[in-house]
């Protein structure tokens, strides 16, 4: 029997896209309409998206701290 390969989820293009995906995922999970087999993988995807959002927010917070201290630093927005 051939093995199914599962593609790794892609990184969101932006913070806004990640939030949108999270909102859709939560709505689907809360609806109770998702098959049991998919629940764990979708929950894991949600944790990945949440981690991405937290990292992005931390990067922005760090940049604001630098700017508040009067320093100028390059930031590539990633």
C-alpha positions, 0 to 999 in steps of 0.5 A: 500500500503506498504511503500518503505524504503530508505536505508541511503547512506553509508559513502565513504571508502576514500576521493578518493572514495568520489571524484570519486562518486562526479565526477560520480554524477555531470556527471549524473546530467549534462547529463540531463538524470536523472528523475526529481524524482531522482534529489533532492535525488542525489543533497542531496547525492552530498552535503553529499559527499562534506561535507565528503571531506571538513571534511577530508581535514580539518582534514589533514590540522589540522594535518599538522598545528600540525606537523608544530608547532613541536608537535607530535600527534596521528591521526587515519586517519578518 
